Amino acid sequence: VYGKLDAEIAGALMSIPAAKGVEIGSGFGAARMQGTEHADEMVLQDGKPAFLSNHNGGILGGISSGQDIIARMAVKPTSSILTARKTITRDAQEIELRTKGRHDPCIGIRAVPVAEAMLALVLADQKLLDRAQCGPTATS
């Protein structure tokens, strides 16, 4: 039930400051697809199994399918903007407040390498969990 690869990825990406959404594979677009469109069909190519699409983002049933893992993250804009904004004081007075300068870090320009690092940590953790449960294998 717990520890699914897609859930671990989503949790890691959502832990990044300013992250507001995560989708894997076709993500939210999958809700507009028919099951026949979304299902990743398998065929034999050169005697080996291969997928015709990757709508599931490389994860089926919480386990890597061997395809590329595709995850996207939405990041909100920084909240300290120079435009006056309405707010309320401690005394319950409505006022307009204008922020002077930047008082919160902007993840925007750093989001891609931070997200890639988080994904790498999740995959390394999953590999270590597999090795702990199954022992060393030919691929470890």
Phi, psi and omega in degrees: 000316184255165175079019177293143183302316181294325177292321178295318179297312180299317179297318180294315181292323179289344178281350178285131179305138178081355176291132182235355178191150178223137171227147181239132183066227178290345174052231183294335176296336180297333180294339180262004182258155171280156177302325180292333177280320189279329183298128179276103182286150178246143176222172173263127174235118184055038177078006181240148178295140178213150178264147177273344179208176179221049180295335181273004175067026178082010182227124178235124179061028179083004183238143178299135179270354184096347176281170175301138176274123182246115178225139177235148182230137174263135182240131179283156176288159178297144186272342179273091180252161185274357179277139178297137182230146179284142177206184181230137178280174176297335180270015179064035176259133176282131179219170169251136183235134177246123179285136176251112181087182180255123183242005176227143180291143178261115179280343186317304183286343180256357189301317184296305180296327178294315179296319178298319179295318178297317179296319178298320178296318179298314182294320177296318178298317179296321178295317179294321177298317179298316180295321179294325182276324187251349184083171180296141178236179180296337182261000184268000000 
